[in-house]
Amino acid sequence: MKITLKDGSVKEYSEPMSASNIAFDISGGLGRAACAAEIDGEVVDLRTTVDKDCTLNILTFDDPKGAAAYRHTTSHVLAEAVKRLYPEAKLAIGPSIDDGFYYDFDHEPFSREDLDKIEAEMKKIIKEGAKLEKFTLPRQDAIKYMEDRDEPYKVELIKDLPEDSIISFYSQGEFVDLCAGPHLMSTSPIKAFKLISSSMAYWRGDANKARLQRIYGTAFSKKDDLNAYLEKLEDAKNRDHNKLGREMELFTTVDVIGQGLPLMLPKGTKMLMKLQRWIEDLEDNEWGYTRTKTPLMAKSDLYKISGHWDHYKDGMFVLGDEEKDKEVMALRPMTCPFQYYVYKNSQKSYRDLPCRYSETSTLFRNEDSGEMHGLTRVRQFTITEGHLVVRPDQMVDEFKRCLALAKYCLETLGVEEDVTYHLSKWDPENTEKYIGAPEVWEETEQHIRDILTELDIDFVEDVGEAAFYGPKVDINAKNVYGKEDTMITVQWDALIAEQFDMYYIDENGDKVRPYIIHRTSMGCYERTLAWLIEKYAGKFPTWLCPEQVRVLPISDKYVEYANKVAAELKKNGVDVTVDDRSEKIGYKIREARMDRLPYMLVVGQQEEADGNVSVRSRFAGDEGVKPIADFVDQICKEIRTKEIRKEEPQDQK
């Protein structure tokens, strides 16, 4: 048989060989490093027998598929350790994930001390070096096998499979787990791992099912790589907006108010105000939008016309009962149907289009309690929402303009390199989730594909992620832990105008259905703030800072002059405070640094005599003595241009 390797070379064998043996035949080093194999594109165990012509790729930890097998095996070691220490624990699932693995258990919550004990037991298991052996059972025998081991979650998983299924298991010593693999040949190759944390998780992600305890971990083939990852994780924890935003007193949450309903504190509110004023002025003055203001709730009748009642009701806050109340209301999860009636308020001709409506919209969505996190997933939020009603011949150009506006916002915020673009398509296998004919979906998806290609934007395509009325471009970013969220959306809608009887009069006097673009320019304010907290670790660009300058008098004698300096800055729109406490100047400077302020102005006898300020910045340290007017010009230009100054290496004494 002929085996074609990744580099195109061919190995010939006269009899069947395991993938592992072939790896060792290629080189001893490859055999020792191998984690799994890929045969004709399918990832398999190294123990798999190769008995015919094929393509073969030996997967090491450096390949994501090899790393997944390595980490999946480590999750089995975790499960065995938990069963040894806590025999009453029930096994759920334990896959590999990006950068690690997890395993869910039906058990009491695990403390950090528990995780340390489990880690120690895992090290014993790895040292024992048990081989992983695969075996299979018919479905009914597999059910009985797991019932005898008192593993109800495994039984449920098996019962969900077709009756003629052959079920695979892996054993390592006395431990056995239901699993499709692939896995390492034994536990011995696992060199470096760490249990990161434990949290609650719902069985099968359903809030109505059992609460389980999920243990997260990571594993690497080298100790140095593990240490580097743990350092990165520590940095992520320090940047986590849910931690840092509270420490900086930007926002907080209160149990009696509710989950997903953050309180924006004065500093956080100031930042949101700066973002909102910027976006509203940008859209209205430079991009041709008309601003609207619409109600926060509406009768169910509106959502029935739009289709949200049928497709999105579970995600809405409904006020009233259709069986009991004459009028049922719902808080709005989106603004689009409201703005359609702004359009319909007067008859439009083809000359009036495009109509670009924008609104700073507060929306409400009934998120699952397990999904909510800080400012990124909340039940009440505000977005830069807009709807463009356009002629079909204007659709492509206006869609491009929406992407250009989004790109401009990303560049201004300094996050344009941190995003990925996604073409979110419908799922032709589940057409009941959508409105419209297949040919409309195929045509509109192709239009978006062509636009992204023409604009030279790299993108991936996601099946089943479209809105129920049309495909969209989602611009996504990852948080510090690698979880991806949608930041900006631009949606193509060729269908909703029919449902709302929207039309314009064309040049022939005929009624014509317009197209609609649903878009955000910057996205959700709360989620954007969370993103910026993590991006800049709280050291925001000067224009966004809630406190841009702090004036530090070196003693009480110079407080009056400090207030005079602050008044001049305030007159020019700069957010400034005076630290008039009777503290040493060194202490005041250290506190200002801890507060991540862009600028400190130290004033004393000489500064007062000359009308100057001694400038210290987060960016360059000691910037020297400057006349007040010069510093005012400098910072006002920085704020006006929304410059993002880079920090220079400096002596922090």
PyMOL commands that set and color helices and strands:
alter all, ss='L'
color gray80, all
select helices_A, chain A and resi 19-26+28-33+64-85+112-128+139-148+152-159+203-205+223-239+241-247+266-286+300-306+308-311+313-315+336-344+350-352+392-413+416-418+431-433+438-454+496-499+525-536+542-544+556-571+585-594+605-610+628-641
alter helices_A, ss='H'
color red, helices_A
select strands_A, chain A and resi 2-5+10-12+17-18+34-39+42-44+49-50+54-60+90-91+96-97+100-106+132-138+166-172+175-178+192-202+211-220+251-252+263-264+290-291+297-299+318-319+329-331+355-364+380-390+419-425+459-463+472-478+484-493+504-505+511-512+515-524+549-553+576-578+599-603+612-617+621-627
alter strands_A, ss='S'
color yellow, strands_A
deselect
rebuild
show_as cartoon
